Amino acid sequence: MERRLRRGIASAARRGWLKRTAPAKPVRERHWQVALAASVLVTAGLALSLLMPQEPGQGTGNSRTVEASGKHTLATRIVRLGNFRGTASAPDISVSLSDPVGALTIEPDVVVLTCEDGSIELECAGGHSPQVPQYAEYEMDVVNRRGSTLAWRSPRQEPVARKDLSFTLRDPGSLTPGEYDVVVRGHSPDHVEVVARFWLRVSP
């Protein structure tokens, strides 16, 4: 009986059935001890930083620097536009030269996704949803309605999946007061099409 028991234990050990699990508990305890010590150190550091007295003038220099530089740095304004304007009589974008911005970023939702064969369908072959942008590149023009003169043209950009197009006019203050058409065009190797048109008003 004893010999059989020893042979069985030896066979089980060779097959890896007998594994010691006792060291796992101290390792787990060690992890908890390290985490506890780290949290105590962080708490102590925060308490010291809050209780230590600051020297006169300390901590105000950075805010002054930000304030001083903020006077010369104008914010970027972001305008998101849908594909369809509706019948609103107000312009889609209004810019006032008396309240200048550093840059005007326009993000129009105008990219139409098609099937791989270029067809515009709700569902493509095999039950897949459309994934391919209708045009390989898009560009934006800002056209002054007075004289139909081009005021600004963006570089062309490729559409990125699940992301709106983004056109940035770096110096909107250079536009003269008046009414403008914002025209978005789609470019393919053999075709160019106006995919959206918006209304921009620049006031003094």
LINDA-V28329 format. One record per helix or strand. SS is the DSSP state (H for helix, E for strand). FROM is the first residue (numbers start at 1). LEN is the number of residues. If there is no record, write none. Layout:
ss=SS from=FROM len=LEN
ss=SS from=FROM len=LEN
This chain:
ss=H from=2 len=13
ss=H from=23 len=29
ss=H from=61 len=10
ss=E from=76 len=6
ss=E from=93 len=4
ss=E from=103 len=6
ss=E from=113 len=2
ss=H from=125 len=3
ss=E from=132 len=2
ss=E from=137 len=8
ss=E from=149 len=5
ss=E from=157 len=1
ss=E from=167 len=3
ss=H from=172 len=3
ss=E from=178 len=11
ss=E from=191 len=13
